[in-house]
Amino acid sequence: MEFLRWGVLGASKFALEHLTPAIQLARDNSFKAIASSSKEKAAAFLQLEPEIEIYGSYEELLADERINAVYIPLPNTMHIDWAPTSIQFN
């Protein structure tokens, strides 16, 4: 049973090399979606998780009700702007 279904805002090197593998190793966690304006950067994540959803905008990922955890590897000054204002666990 999956508890946390992760989405990532931005195709950062850290998310690719460290976060995604950590999610895959964690019990009751799954990496489900990434949002990036760069299709090339997002495609690299398909090699780690072939069934992820790729969104072209952060808004699309945040609107996906199947996602209940979001990692924001954006510059610190952007975190407040993109952090969900409320979190609901289904």
GUPATOR-673260 format. One record per atom (N, C-alpha, C): atom name; residue in three letters; x, y, z; chain. Coordinates in pm, whole numbers, padded with zeros to 5 digits, m for minus. Each point is the difference from the previous one (the first is absolute). Layout:
! GUPATOR-673260
+----+-----+--------+--------+--------+----+
: at :  aa :     px :     py :     pz : ch :
+----+-----+--------+--------+--------+----+
: CA : ALA :      X :      Y :      Z :  A :
...
+----+-----+--------+--------+--------+----+
//
This chain:
! GUPATOR-673260
+----+-----+--------+--------+--------+----+
: at :  aa :     px :     py :     pz : ch :
+----+-----+--------+--------+--------+----+
:  N : MET :  00085 : m00119 :  00000 :  A :
: CA : MET : m00085 :  00119 :  00000 :  A :
:  C : MET :  00090 :  00125 :  00000 :  A :
:  N : GLU : m00026 :  00090 : m00093 :  A :
: CA : GLU :  00077 :  00123 : m00008 :  A :
:  C : GLU : m00064 :  00107 :  00088 :  A :
:  N : PHE :  00079 :  00068 :  00079 :  A :
: CA : PHE : m00052 :  00107 :  00084 :  A :
:  C : PHE :  00035 :  00135 : m00060 :  A :
:  N : LEU :  00126 :  00022 : m00032 :  A :
: CA : LEU :  00041 :  00127 : m00058 :  A :
:  C : LEU :  00025 : m00016 : m00150 :  A :
:  N : ARG : m00069 :  00082 : m00078 :  A :
: CA : ARG :  00016 :  00003 : m00145 :  A :
:  C : ARG :  00065 :  00133 : m00035 :  A :
:  N : TRP :  00128 : m00002 : m00032 :  A :
: CA : TRP :  00083 :  00119 : m00013 :  A :
:  C : TRP : m00007 :  00062 : m00138 :  A :
:  N : GLY :  00001 :  00133 : m00001 :  A :
: CA : GLY :  00020 :  00079 : m00119 :  A :
:  C : GLY :  00117 :  00093 :  00026 :  A :
:  N : VAL :  00072 :  00036 : m00106 :  A :
: CA : VAL :  00118 :  00087 :  00013 :  A :
:  C : VAL : m00017 :  00120 : m00093 :  A :
:  N : LEU :  00021 :  00119 :  00056 :  A :
: CA : LEU : m00007 :  00123 : m00078 :  A :
:  C : LEU :  00140 :  00035 : m00050 :  A :
:  N : GLY :  00026 : m00028 : m00125 :  A :
: CA : GLY :  00130 :  00031 : m00058 :  A :
:  C : GLY :  00086 : m00124 : m00012 :  A :
:  N : ALA :  00073 : m00009 : m00108 :  A :
: CA : ALA :  00083 : m00118 : m00029 :  A :
:  C : ALA :  00144 :  00025 :  00044 :  A :
:  N : SER :  00018 :  00020 :  00127 :  A :
: CA : SER :  00134 :  00032 :  00052 :  A :
:  C : SER :  00090 : m00124 :  00002 :  A :
:  N : LYS :  00129 :  00026 : m00003 :  A :
: CA : LYS :  00099 : m00108 :  00009 :  A :
:  C : LYS : m00012 : m00074 :  00133 :  A :
:  N : PHE : m00024 :  00073 :  00108 :  A :
: CA : PHE : m00015 : m00063 :  00131 :  A :
:  C : PHE : m00121 : m00094 :  00001 :  A :
:  N : ALA : m00111 :  00045 : m00056 :  A :
: CA : ALA : m00119 : m00085 : m00004 :  A :
:  C : ALA :  00026 : m00126 : m00082 :  A :
:  N : LEU :  00072 :  00014 : m00108 :  A :
: CA : LEU :  00031 : m00114 : m00086 :  A :
:  C : LEU :  00095 : m00098 :  00068 :  A :
:  N : GLU :  00106 :  00052 :  00058 :  A :
: CA : GLU :  00105 : m00087 :  00052 :  A :
:  C : GLU : m00022 : m00049 :  00142 :  A :
:  N : HIS : m00077 :  00076 :  00081 :  A :
: CA : HIS : m00012 : m00035 :  00141 :  A :
:  C : HIS : m00144 : m00022 :  00046 :  A :
:  N : LEU : m00088 :  00095 : m00031 :  A :
: CA : LEU : m00136 : m00009 :  00051 :  A :
:  C : LEU : m00076 : m00118 : m00059 :  A :
:  N : THR :  00001 : m00012 : m00131 :  A :
: CA : THR : m00075 : m00108 : m00063 :  A :
:  C : THR :  00045 : m00137 :  00049 :  A :
:  N : PRO :  00130 : m00029 :  00003 :  A :
: CA : PRO :  00041 : m00130 :  00055 :  A :
:  C : PRO : m00042 : m00020 :  00146 :  A :
:  N : ALA :  00003 :  00106 :  00079 :  A :
: CA : ALA : m00042 : m00012 :  00141 :  A :
:  C : ALA : m00149 : m00032 :  00010 :  A :
:  N : ILE : m00082 :  00064 : m00083 :  A :
: CA : ILE : m00143 : m00029 :  00000 :  A :
:  C : ILE : m00023 : m00146 : m00039 :  A :
:  N : GLN :  00073 : m00046 : m00099 :  A :
: CA : GLN : m00017 : m00138 : m00045 :  A :
:  C : GLN :  00039 : m00102 :  00107 :  A :
:  N : LEU :  00092 :  00036 :  00085 :  A :
: CA : LEU :  00043 : m00091 :  00106 :  A :
:  C : LEU : m00090 :  00006 :  00124 :  A :
:  N : ALA : m00073 :  00107 :  00015 :  A :
: CA : ALA : m00081 :  00019 :  00121 :  A :
:  C : ALA : m00131 : m00081 : m00008 :  A :
:  N : ARG : m00032 : m00062 :  00109 :  A :
: CA : ARG : m00123 : m00078 :  00008 :  A :
:  C : ARG : m00120 :  00094 : m00007 :  A :
:  N : ASP : m00104 : m00044 : m00070 :  A :
: CA : ASP : m00126 :  00074 : m00011 :  A :
:  C : ASP :  00015 :  00136 : m00067 :  A :
:  N : ASN :  00095 :  00013 : m00091 :  A :
: CA : ASN :  00023 :  00122 : m00077 :  A :
:  C : ASN :  00014 : m00036 : m00147 :  A :
:  N : SER : m00046 :  00088 : m00087 :  A :
: CA : SER :  00022 : m00020 : m00142 :  A :
:  C : SER :  00014 :  00135 : m00070 :  A :
:  N : PHE :  00086 :  00002 : m00099 :  A :
: CA : PHE :  00026 :  00119 : m00079 :  A :
:  C : PHE : m00096 : m00004 : m00118 :  A :
:  N : LYS : m00094 :  00096 : m00005 :  A :
: CA : LYS : m00108 : m00005 : m00098 :  A :
:  C : LYS :  00004 :  00107 : m00107 :  A :
:  N : ALA :  00061 :  00117 :  00027 :  A :
: CA : ALA : m00010 :  00109 : m00097 :  A :
:  C : ALA :  00114 :  00099 :  00013 :  A :
:  N : ILE :  00031 :  00063 : m00112 :  A :
: CA : ILE :  00097 :  00109 : m00002 :  A :
:  C : ILE : m00054 :  00111 : m00089 :  A :
:  N : ALA :  00027 :  00123 :  00039 :  A :
: CA : ALA : m00039 :  00116 : m00080 :  A :
:  C : ALA :  00127 :  00073 : m00042 :  A :
:  N : SER :  00012 :  00025 : m00130 :  A :
: CA : SER :  00117 :  00070 : m00051 :  A :
:  C : SER : m00034 :  00062 : m00134 :  A :
:  N : SER :  00055 :  00118 : m00024 :  A :
: CA : SER : m00018 :  00062 : m00131 :  A :
:  C : SER :  00096 : m00061 : m00103 :  A :
:  N : SER :  00096 : m00080 :  00048 :  A :
: CA : SER :  00096 : m00065 : m00088 :  A :
:  C : SER : m00034 : m00148 : m00016 :  A :
:  N : LYS : m00051 : m00035 : m00116 :  A :
: CA : LYS : m00034 : m00141 : m00025 :  A :
:  C : LYS :  00125 : m00089 :  00005 :  A :
:  N : GLU :  00113 :  00055 : m00042 :  A :
: CA : GLU :  00124 : m00077 :  00001 :  A :
:  C : GLU :  00042 : m00035 :  00142 :  A :
:  N : LYS : m00005 :  00097 :  00091 :  A :
: CA : LYS :  00036 : m00027 :  00140 :  A :
:  C : LYS : m00099 : m00097 :  00064 :  A :
:  N : ALA : m00128 :  00018 : m00027 :  A :
: CA : ALA : m00101 : m00088 :  00058 :  A :
:  C : ALA :  00015 : m00143 : m00052 :  A :
:  N : ALA :  00040 : m00014 : m00125 :  A :
: CA : ALA :  00015 : m00134 : m00059 :  A :
:  C : ALA :  00103 : m00084 :  00074 :  A :
:  N : ALA :  00100 :  00063 :  00059 :  A :
: CA : ALA :  00101 : m00074 :  00076 :  A :
:  C : ALA : m00064 : m00077 :  00117 :  A :
:  N : PHE : m00109 :  00053 :  00054 :  A :
: CA : PHE : m00067 : m00066 :  00112 :  A :
:  C : PHE : m00073 : m00126 : m00044 :  A :
:  N : LEU : m00035 : m00008 : m00128 :  A :
: CA : LEU : m00067 : m00121 : m00051 :  A :
:  C : LEU :  00090 : m00122 :  00008 :  A :
:  N : GLN :  00129 :  00020 : m00004 :  A :
: CA : GLN :  00091 : m00113 :  00012 :  A :
:  C : GLN : m00003 : m00060 :  00140 :  A :
:  N : LEU : m00030 :  00083 :  00100 :  A :
: CA : LEU : m00010 : m00049 :  00137 :  A :
:  C : LEU : m00140 : m00051 :  00033 :  A :
:  N : GLU : m00100 :  00064 : m00056 :  A :
: CA : GLU : m00140 : m00034 :  00030 :  A :
:  C : GLU : m00082 :  00015 : m00129 :  A :
:  N : PRO : m00006 : m00105 : m00082 :  A :
: CA : PRO : m00061 :  00009 : m00133 :  A :
:  C : PRO : m00148 :  00040 : m00002 :  A :
:  N : GLU : m00069 : m00016 :  00109 :  A :
: CA : GLU : m00144 :  00028 :  00001 :  A :
:  C : GLU : m00038 :  00134 :  00061 :  A :
:  N : ILE :  00097 :  00089 :  00023 :  A :
: CA : ILE : m00034 :  00130 :  00058 :  A :
:  C : ILE : m00077 :  00085 : m00100 :  A :
:  N : GLU : m00078 :  00089 :  00054 :  A :
: CA : GLU : m00071 :  00100 : m00079 :  A :
:  C : GLU :  00092 :  00120 : m00014 :  A :
:  N : ILE :  00012 :  00053 : m00120 :  A :
: CA : ILE :  00081 :  00119 : m00022 :  A :
:  C : ILE : m00093 :  00117 : m00033 :  A :
:  N : TYR :  00010 :  00105 :  00080 :  A :
: CA : TYR : m00082 :  00120 : m00021 :  A :
:  C : TYR :  00088 :  00112 : m00051 :  A :
:  N : GLY : m00056 :  00084 : m00085 :  A :
: CA : GLY :  00071 :  00114 : m00054 :  A :
:  C : GLY : m00005 :  00124 :  00087 :  A :
:  N : SER : m00079 : m00007 :  00110 :  A :
: CA : SER : m00008 :  00115 :  00090 :  A :
:  C : SER : m00015 : m00049 :  00144 :  A :
:  N : TYR :  00045 :  00084 :  00091 :  A :
: CA : TYR : m00013 : m00032 :  00142 :  A :
:  C : TYR : m00147 : m00005 :  00041 :  A :
:  N : GLU : m00080 :  00090 : m00056 :  A :
: CA : GLU : m00143 :  00006 :  00035 :  A :
:  C : GLU : m00070 : m00133 : m00031 :  A :
:  N : GLU :  00035 : m00060 : m00114 :  A :
: CA : GLU : m00063 : m00127 : m00037 :  A :
:  C : GLU :  00031 : m00109 :  00102 :  A :
:  N : LEU :  00125 : m00008 :  00041 :  A :
: CA : LEU :  00036 : m00101 :  00099 :  A :
:  C : LEU : m00071 :  00025 :  00132 :  A :
:  N : LEU : m00001 :  00124 :  00045 :  A :
: CA : LEU : m00064 :  00031 :  00128 :  A :
:  C : LEU : m00150 : m00024 : m00003 :  A :
:  N : ALA : m00061 :  00002 : m00117 :  A :
: CA : ALA : m00144 : m00025 : m00013 :  A :
:  C : ALA : m00033 : m00149 : m00004 :  A :
:  N : ASP :  00099 : m00084 : m00016 :  A :
: CA : ASP : m00022 : m00145 : m00008 :  A :
:  C : ASP : m00035 : m00053 :  00139 :  A :
:  N : GLU : m00122 : m00040 :  00019 :  A :
: CA : GLU : m00047 : m00047 :  00131 :  A :
:  C : GLU :  00062 : m00132 :  00042 :  A :
:  N : ARG :  00064 : m00069 : m00092 :  A :
: CA : ARG :  00066 : m00126 :  00035 :  A :
:  C : ARG :  00132 :  00023 :  00072 :  A :
:  N : ILE :  00055 :  00121 : m00011 :  A :
: CA : ILE :  00128 :  00034 :  00064 :  A :
:  C : ILE : m00028 :  00053 :  00140 :  A :
:  N : ASN :  00063 : m00060 :  00101 :  A :
: CA : ASN : m00023 :  00049 :  00137 :  A :
:  C : ASN :  00128 :  00038 :  00073 :  A :
:  N : ALA :  00111 :  00007 : m00075 :  A :
: CA : ALA :  00126 :  00050 :  00055 :  A :
:  C : ALA :  00075 :  00067 : m00115 :  A :
:  N : VAL :  00057 :  00117 :  00028 :  A :
: CA : VAL :  00068 :  00075 : m00105 :  A :
:  C : VAL :  00138 :  00041 :  00049 :  A :
:  N : TYR :  00101 : m00027 : m00082 :  A :
: CA : TYR :  00136 :  00047 :  00027 :  A :
:  C : TYR :  00024 :  00120 : m00090 :  A :
:  N : ILE :  00060 :  00104 :  00057 :  A :
: CA : ILE :  00020 :  00126 : m00073 :  A :
:  C : ILE :  00150 :  00030 : m00007 :  A :
:  N : PRO :  00069 : m00050 : m00103 :  A :
: CA : PRO :  00143 :  00026 : m00011 :  A :
:  C : PRO :  00031 :  00129 : m00076 :  A :
:  N : LEU : m00081 :  00100 :  00025 :  A :
: CA : LEU :  00017 :  00131 : m00063 :  A :
:  C : LEU :  00086 :  00087 :  00091 :  A :
:  N : PRO :  00048 :  00113 : m00049 :  A :
: CA : PRO :  00073 :  00091 :  00089 :  A :
:  C : PRO : m00085 :  00036 :  00123 :  A :
:  N : ASN :  00064 :  00016 :  00114 :  A :
: CA : ASN : m00071 :  00026 :  00126 :  A :
:  C : ASN : m00100 :  00115 : m00011 :  A :
:  N : THR :  00034 :  00100 : m00076 :  A :
: CA : THR : m00088 :  00117 : m00012 :  A :
:  C : THR : m00132 : m00033 : m00069 :  A :
:  N : MET : m00009 : m00116 : m00065 :  A :
: CA : MET : m00121 : m00040 : m00071 :  A :
:  C : MET : m00086 : m00098 :  00079 :  A :
:  N : HIS :  00049 : m00050 :  00113 :  A :
: CA : HIS : m00072 : m00104 :  00074 :  A :
:  C : HIS : m00139 :  00046 :  00045 :  A :
:  N : ILE : m00011 :  00116 :  00059 :  A :
: CA : ILE : m00129 :  00045 :  00050 :  A :
:  C : ILE : m00100 :  00016 : m00113 :  A :
:  N : ASP :  00044 :  00050 : m00113 :  A :
: CA : ASP : m00090 :  00019 : m00114 :  A :
:  C : ASP : m00058 : m00132 : m00050 :  A :
:  N : TRP :  00075 : m00108 :  00010 :  A :
: CA : TRP : m00045 : m00127 : m00057 :  A :
:  C : TRP : m00043 : m00104 :  00102 :  A :
:  N : ALA :  00017 :  00026 :  00127 :  A :
: CA : ALA : m00043 : m00096 :  00102 :  A :
:  C : ALA : m00153 : m00003 :  00005 :  A :
:  N : PRO : m00056 : m00119 : m00003 :  A :
: CA : PRO : m00147 : m00010 :  00013 :  A :
:  C : PRO : m00044 :  00063 :  00133 :  A :
:  N : THR : m00113 :  00069 : m00003 :  A :
: CA : THR : m00048 :  00067 :  00120 :  A :
:  C : THR : m00070 : m00095 :  00096 :  A :
:  N : SER : m00047 : m00110 : m00051 :  A :
: CA : SER : m00061 : m00100 :  00088 :  A :
:  C : SER :  00030 : m00137 : m00056 :  A :
:  N : ILE :  00017 : m00095 :  00089 :  A :
: CA : ILE :  00030 : m00137 : m00040 :  A :
:  C : ILE : m00109 : m00089 :  00055 :  A :
:  N : GLN : m00054 : m00082 : m00087 :  A :
: CA : GLN : m00101 : m00098 :  00042 :  A :
:  C : GLN :  00050 : m00138 : m00034 :  A :
:  N : PHE : m00007 : m00090 :  00093 :  A :
: CA : PHE :  00038 : m00139 : m00025 :  A :
:  C : PHE : m00128 : m00078 : m00026 :  A :
:  N : ASN : m00001 : m00065 : m00112 :  A :
: CA : ASN : m00119 : m00080 : m00039 :  A :
:  C : ASN :  00006 : m00138 :  00058 :  A :
+----+-----+--------+--------+--------+----+
//
